[in-house]
């Protein structure tokens, strides 16, 4: 492979940031050369600002923090940087004070004699059972750098899917909010001023106009009661769904929603498959992998079904048949796993399954928004159009009386 010139940014032993150029076959080789020179690489790339190569991104907030932590440790450990120094560099580069304190606590715990896995387990809010068990397996096998590289891919895929779902649902949510606000403004402010036209006339008010005026009067007089009732209903719903029974009911009901339920099922399937791929590919026992994967699923009904799958595995039935019996996962999933069991490449089939259902999730979300957005616009248009039409009918009636 021909050599190339890379621009780098690295931290020296005295803590200062060094920049320059280095010649190597690829970015990783360049990072190793920097490590041998006593430098800790921060970014290595072919561009003038080291963008587009071997670069450590900076994120902020929750899952983004974990993604940044994972990617940076993967980079540093695979470059030959010792674990304690890699954690020290990570703590300095972390932008959020709260997460920086967590990284510092992990480093302090390691220096106190704990393993990295046990140190991470002290912060379950940030590091899941999957993450901790993967690190424990990496420490036992001496392949911690490879484990973090795989965890980095897992976290990145999960983050991309999460961001896609959130960004896709923002616009429909805004449509509903703006539409409801517009209707409230019409009934609470516009219609009452229009109603004053009929105060000095004895004409018979047309039925559509009367309905509109009555609705406006109800909104003006009782909007606070409706707001309190909706708040109470929402509060009761949240309280109930936080109980074990309520959460199980709600998660089951969500899966039955038209179009959206299918997207949720596929999103959970992709998350399950990606976790299983990561665990099985690193020799974590299948039953343990299922129990860990169940813990990272947000849908508790689907997670509970994995308990039956684990019992089926213990009985020697494999994983594909018990999974099919749950009827919680798409039919294709069990067929893919049957092939994986027959070929002895279960981890590769889980990876393929994750790729398939991540793409299917995007398609389902796109299909949902393509139906939901026009539907919201249509409903809001009918309501607003009816209000405007009622006003026009009233105005026409007044003109007829005047003539």
C-alpha positions as CSV (number, residue, x, y, z in Angstrom):
1,X,0.0,0.0,0.0
2,X,1.5,3.4,-0.9
3,X,2.3,5.8,1.8
4,X,0.2,9.0,2.4
5,X,0.7,12.2,4.3
6,X,-1.5,12.8,7.3
7,X,-2.1,15.8,9.4
8,X,-2.3,15.0,13.1
9,X,-3.3,16.6,16.4
10,X,-1.9,14.8,19.5
11,X,-1.3,15.4,23.2
12,X,2.3,15.2,24.4
13,X,3.4,13.8,27.8
14,X,3.6,17.3,29.3
15,X,-0.1,17.8,28.4
16,X,0.5,20.2,25.5
17,X,-1.3,19.8,22.1
18,X,1.0,19.1,19.2
19,X,0.1,19.4,15.5
20,X,2.0,18.4,12.4
21,X,2.3,16.0,9.5
22,X,3.3,12.3,9.4
23,X,3.7,9.8,6.5
24,X,2.1,6.3,6.9
25,X,0.2,3.7,5.0
26,X,-3.1,4.6,6.6
27,X,-4.5,6.6,9.5
28,X,-4.2,3.8,12.1
29,X,-0.6,3.3,11.2
30,X,0.0,7.0,11.6
31,X,-1.6,6.9,15.0
32,X,0.6,4.0,16.1
33,X,3.7,5.9,15.0
34,X,2.6,8.9,17.1
35,X,2.1,6.6,20.1
36,X,5.7,5.2,19.7
37,X,6.9,8.8,19.7
38,X,5.2,9.3,23.1
39,X,2.2,11.3,21.7
40,X,-1.4,10.4,22.3
41,X,-3.3,11.0,19.0
42,X,-6.5,13.0,19.1
43,X,-7.1,13.2,15.4
44,X,-5.4,12.0,12.3
45,X,-6.6,12.8,8.8
46,X,-5.6,13.7,5.2
47,X,-7.2,17.1,5.3
48,X,-5.5,20.2,6.6
49,X,-7.8,20.2,9.6
50,X,-7.7,16.5,10.1
51,X,-11.3,16.1,9.0
52,X,-12.4,12.9,7.3
53,X,-9.8,10.6,8.7
54,X,-9.1,9.1,12.1
55,X,-10.8,11.7,14.3
56,X,-12.2,11.7,17.7
57,X,-15.6,13.4,17.7
58,X,-17.0,15.5,20.5
59,X,-20.6,15.0,21.6
60,X,-22.7,16.1,24.5
61,X,-25.5,14.6,26.5
62,X,-26.5,11.1,27.6
63,X,-26.1,8.5,24.9
64,X,-23.9,11.0,23.0
65,X,-21.5,11.0,25.9
66,X,-21.3,7.2,25.9
67,X,-20.8,7.2,22.2
68,X,-17.9,9.7,22.5
69,X,-16.4,7.7,25.4
70,X,-16.6,4.5,23.4
71,X,-15.2,5.8,20.2
72,X,-12.3,7.6,21.9
73,X,-11.3,4.6,24.0
74,X,-11.4,2.4,20.9
75,X,-9.1,4.8,19.0
76,X,-6.6,5.2,21.9
77,X,-6.5,1.6,23.0
78,X,-6.1,0.3,19.4
79,X,-3.2,2.8,19.0
80,X,-1.4,1.2,22.0
81,X,-2.2,3.9,24.6
82,X,-2.4,2.3,28.1
83,X,-5.9,2.2,29.6
84,X,-5.2,4.6,32.5
85,X,-3.7,7.2,30.1
86,X,-6.5,6.7,27.6
87,X,-9.1,7.4,30.3
88,X,-7.1,10.4,31.5
89,X,-7.1,11.8,27.9
90,X,-10.8,11.1,27.5
91,X,-11.7,12.9,30.7
92,X,-9.8,16.0,29.5
93,X,-11.5,16.0,26.1
94,X,-15.0,15.4,27.4
95,X,-16.9,18.7,27.2
96,X,-19.8,18.0,29.7
97,X,-18.7,18.4,33.3
98,X,-21.0,15.7,34.7
99,X,-19.7,13.0,32.4
100,X,-16.1,14.2,32.9
101,X,-16.6,13.6,36.6
102,X,-17.9,10.0,35.8
103,X,-14.8,9.3,33.6
104,X,-12.5,10.6,36.4
105,X,-14.3,8.4,38.9
106,X,-13.8,5.4,36.6
107,X,-10.1,6.2,36.3
108,X,-9.8,6.6,40.1
109,X,-11.6,3.2,40.6
110,X,-9.2,1.5,38.2
111,X,-6.2,2.9,40.0
112,X,-7.7,1.6,43.2
113,X,-7.6,-1.9,42.0
114,X,-11.0,-2.5,40.3
115,X,-11.3,-3.8,36.8
116,X,-12.7,-1.5,34.1
117,X,-15.9,-3.6,33.8
118,X,-16.6,-3.3,37.6
119,X,-15.8,0.5,37.4
120,X,-18.2,1.0,34.6
121,X,-20.9,-1.0,36.5
122,X,-20.8,1.7,39.2
123,X,-22.6,4.0,36.7
124,X,-25.6,1.9,35.4
125,X,-27.3,5.1,34.2
126,X,-24.7,5.4,31.4
127,X,-23.3,1.9,30.9
128,X,-25.8,-0.9,30.3
129,X,-25.3,-4.6,31.2
130,X,-24.4,-5.2,27.6
131,X,-21.6,-2.6,27.7
132,X,-20.3,-3.9,31.1
133,X,-20.3,-7.6,30.1
134,X,-18.7,-6.9,26.7
135,X,-15.8,-5.0,28.5
136,X,-15.5,-7.9,31.0
137,X,-15.2,-10.3,28.2
138,X,-12.5,-8.1,26.5
139,X,-10.5,-7.9,29.8
140,X,-10.6,-11.6,30.2
141,X,-9.5,-12.3,26.6
142,X,-7.0,-9.4,26.4
143,X,-8.7,-7.8,23.5
144,X,-10.1,-4.7,25.1
145,X,-9.3,-2.5,22.1
146,X,-11.2,-4.8,19.7
147,X,-14.2,-4.9,22.1
148,X,-14.4,-1.1,22.3
149,X,-14.2,-1.0,18.5
150,X,-17.2,-3.3,18.3
151,X,-19.0,-1.4,21.0
152,X,-18.3,1.8,19.2
153,X,-20.0,0.4,16.1
154,X,-22.9,-0.8,18.2
155,X,-23.4,2.6,19.9
156,X,-23.0,4.5,16.6
157,X,-25.7,2.4,14.8
158,X,-28.1,2.7,17.7
159,X,-27.5,6.5,17.9
160,X,-28.1,7.0,14.2
161,X,-31.4,5.0,14.3
162,X,-32.5,6.9,17.4
163,X,-31.8,10.3,15.8
164,X,-33.6,9.3,12.6
165,X,-36.7,8.3,14.5
166,X,-36.7,11.5,16.6
167,X,-36.1,13.8,13.7
168,X,-38.8,12.1,11.7
169,X,-41.4,12.6,14.4
170,X,-40.6,16.3,15.0
171,X,-42.5,17.7,12.0
172,X,-45.7,15.7,12.6
173,X,-45.6,16.8,16.3
174,X,-45.2,20.4,15.3
175,X,-48.1,20.1,12.8
176,X,-50.4,18.9,15.6
177,X,-49.3,21.6,18.0
178,X,-49.7,24.4,15.5
179,X,-53.0,23.1,14.3
180,X,-54.5,22.8,17.8
181,X,-53.1,26.3,18.7
182,X,-54.7,27.8,15.5
183,X,-58.1,26.3,16.3
184,X,-57.9,27.5,19.9
185,X,-57.0,31.0,18.8
186,X,-60.0,31.1,16.4
187,X,-62.5,29.9,18.9
188,X,-61.2,31.9,21.9
189,X,-60.3,35.3,20.2
190,X,-61.6,35.6,16.6
191,X,-65.1,34.1,16.8
192,X,-66.1,36.0,20.0
193,X,-65.4,39.3,18.2
194,X,-67.3,38.1,15.2
195,X,-70.2,37.1,17.4
196,X,-70.7,40.8,18.5
197,X,-72.2,41.4,15.0
198,X,-75.3,39.5,16.1
199,X,-75.8,41.4,19.4
200,X,-77.9,44.1,17.8
201,X,-79.9,42.1,15.3
202,X,-82.9,39.8,15.7
203,X,-82.1,37.8,12.7
204,X,-82.2,34.0,12.9
205,X,-78.6,32.7,13.2
206,X,-77.8,29.9,10.6
207,X,-77.2,26.5,12.2
208,X,-73.5,26.2,11.2
209,X,-72.9,29.6,12.7
210,X,-74.8,28.8,15.9
211,X,-72.7,25.6,16.4
212,X,-69.6,27.6,15.9
213,X,-70.7,30.3,18.4
214,X,-71.7,27.6,21.0
215,X,-68.3,25.9,20.6
216,X,-66.6,29.3,21.1
217,X,-68.6,30.0,24.2
218,X,-67.7,26.6,25.7
219,X,-64.0,27.2,24.9
220,X,-64.1,30.6,26.5
221,X,-66.0,29.5,29.7
222,X,-64.6,26.1,30.2
223,X,-61.1,25.9,28.6
224,X,-59.4,25.7,32.0
225,X,-61.6,22.7,33.0
226,X,-60.7,20.9,29.8
227,X,-57.0,21.7,30.4
228,X,-57.2,20.4,33.9
229,X,-59.1,17.3,32.8
230,X,-56.5,16.6,30.1
231,X,-53.7,17.2,32.6
232,X,-55.3,14.8,35.0
233,X,-55.8,12.2,32.3
234,X,-52.2,12.6,31.1
235,X,-50.9,12.4,34.7
236,X,-52.9,9.3,35.5
237,X,-51.7,7.7,32.3
238,X,-48.0,8.4,33.1
239,X,-48.4,7.1,36.6
240,X,-50.1,3.9,35.4
241,X,-47.6,3.2,32.7
242,X,-44.8,3.5,35.2
243,X,-46.1,0.5,37.1
244,X,-45.1,-3.0,35.9
245,X,-48.6,-3.9,34.8
246,X,-49.3,-0.6,33.1
247,X,-46.0,-0.6,31.3
248,X,-46.6,-4.1,30.0
249,X,-50.1,-3.1,28.8
250,X,-48.9,0.1,27.1
251,X,-46.0,-1.6,25.3
252,X,-48.3,-4.3,24.0
253,X,-50.9,-1.7,22.9
254,X,-48.2,0.3,21.0
255,X,-47.3,-2.7,19.0
256,X,-50.9,-2.9,17.7
257,X,-51.0,0.7,16.4
258,X,-51.6,0.9,12.7
259,X,-48.3,1.6,10.8
260,X,-46.5,3.0,13.8
261,X,-46.7,-0.3,15.7
262,X,-44.9,-2.0,12.8
263,X,-42.1,0.6,12.9
264,X,-41.7,0.2,16.7
265,X,-41.5,-3.6,16.4
266,X,-38.9,-3.4,13.7
267,X,-36.9,-0.8,15.7
268,X,-36.8,-3.1,18.7
269,X,-35.9,-6.1,16.5
270,X,-32.9,-4.2,15.1
271,X,-31.8,-3.2,18.6
272,X,-32.1,-6.8,19.8
273,X,-30.2,-8.1,16.8
274,X,-27.4,-5.5,17.0
275,X,-26.9,-6.4,20.7
276,X,-26.9,-10.1,20.1
277,X,-24.5,-9.7,17.2
278,X,-22.1,-7.8,19.5
279,X,-22.4,-10.3,22.4
280,X,-22.4,-13.6,20.4
281,X,-19.6,-12.4,18.2
282,X,-17.5,-12.0,21.4
283,X,-18.2,-15.5,22.8
284,X,-20.7,-14.5,25.4
285,X,-23.0,-17.5,26.1
286,X,-26.3,-17.5,24.2
287,X,-28.6,-17.6,27.2
288,X,-26.6,-14.8,28.9
289,X,-26.7,-12.8,25.7
290,X,-30.5,-13.1,25.6
291,X,-30.8,-12.0,29.2
292,X,-28.6,-9.0,28.6
293,X,-30.3,-8.1,25.3
294,X,-33.7,-8.2,27.0
295,X,-32.4,-5.5,29.4
296,X,-31.7,-3.0,26.7
297,X,-35.1,-3.3,24.9
298,X,-37.4,-0.4,25.6
299,X,-40.5,-2.4,24.9
300,X,-41.1,-4.6,28.0
301,X,-43.5,-7.0,26.3
302,X,-40.9,-7.9,23.7
303,X,-38.2,-8.0,26.4
304,X,-40.3,-10.4,28.5
305,X,-40.8,-12.8,25.5
306,X,-37.0,-13.3,25.4
307,X,-37.3,-15.1,28.7
308,X,-39.2,-17.8,27.0
309,X,-36.6,-17.9,24.2
310,X,-33.8,-18.3,26.8
311,X,-35.7,-21.2,28.4
312,X,-36.1,-22.8,24.9
313,X,-32.3,-22.5,24.4
314,X,-31.7,-24.2,27.7
315,X,-33.9,-27.1,26.6
316,X,-31.8,-27.5,23.5
317,X,-34.3,-26.1,21.0
318,X,-31.9,-23.5,19.5
319,X,-33.0,-19.9,19.3
320,X,-35.0,-19.6,16.0
321,X,-37.9,-21.9,17.0
322,X,-38.5,-20.3,20.5
323,X,-38.2,-16.9,18.9
324,X,-40.9,-17.7,16.3
325,X,-43.2,-19.1,19.0
326,X,-43.3,-15.7,20.8
327,X,-44.9,-14.0,17.8
328,X,-43.3,-10.8,19.0
329,X,-40.7,-10.5,16.3
330,X,-41.1,-10.4,12.6
331,X,-41.3,-13.8,10.8
332,X,-38.2,-13.1,8.8
333,X,-36.1,-12.9,11.9
334,X,-36.6,-16.5,12.9
335,X,-35.9,-17.7,9.3
336,X,-32.6,-15.7,9.3
337,X,-31.6,-17.3,12.6
338,X,-32.5,-20.8,11.3
339,X,-30.0,-20.2,8.5
340,X,-27.5,-18.9,11.0
341,X,-27.8,-22.0,13.2
342,X,-27.5,-24.3,10.2
343,X,-24.3,-22.6,8.9
344,X,-22.8,-22.0,12.3
345,X,-22.6,-18.2,11.7
346,X,-25.1,-17.0,14.2
347,X,-23.3,-13.7,14.9
348,X,-23.0,-12.8,11.2
349,X,-26.7,-13.5,10.8
350,X,-27.6,-11.3,13.7
351,X,-25.5,-8.6,12.1
352,X,-27.4,-9.1,8.8
353,X,-30.7,-9.1,10.7
354,X,-29.8,-5.8,12.4
355,X,-28.9,-4.1,9.1
356,X,-32.2,-5.3,7.5
357,X,-34.4,-4.1,10.3
358,X,-32.7,-0.8,10.8
359,X,-33.4,-0.1,7.1
360,X,-37.0,-1.5,7.5
361,X,-37.5,0.8,10.5
362,X,-36.5,3.8,8.4
363,X,-38.9,2.8,5.7
364,X,-41.7,2.2,8.2
365,X,-41.2,5.6,9.9
366,X,-41.1,7.3,6.4
367,X,-44.3,5.5,5.5
368,X,-45.9,6.6,8.8
369,X,-45.0,10.2,8.3
370,X,-46.1,10.2,4.7
371,X,-49.6,9.1,5.9
372,X,-49.8,11.1,9.1
373,X,-48.7,14.5,7.9
374,X,-51.3,14.8,5.1
375,X,-53.9,13.4,7.5
376,X,-53.2,16.1,10.1
377,X,-53.2,18.8,7.5
378,X,-56.6,17.4,6.1
379,X,-58.2,17.3,9.6
380,X,-57.0,20.8,10.5
381,X,-58.0,22.1,7.1
382,X,-61.6,20.7,7.5
383,X,-61.9,22.2,11.0
384,X,-60.5,25.7,10.1
385,X,-62.4,25.6,6.8
386,X,-65.7,24.8,8.6
387,X,-65.1,27.8,11.0
388,X,-64.4,30.2,8.1
389,X,-67.4,28.8,6.1
390,X,-69.7,29.4,9.2
391,X,-68.6,33.0,9.3
392,X,-69.2,33.5,5.6
393,X,-72.7,32.0,5.9
394,X,-73.5,34.4,8.8
395,X,-72.1,37.4,6.8
396,X,-74.2,36.4,3.8
397,X,-77.4,36.1,6.0
398,X,-76.8,39.6,7.4
399,X,-76.5,41.0,3.9
400,X,-79.7,39.3,2.8
401,X,-81.6,40.8,5.8
402,X,-80.1,44.3,5.0
403,X,-81.4,44.0,1.4
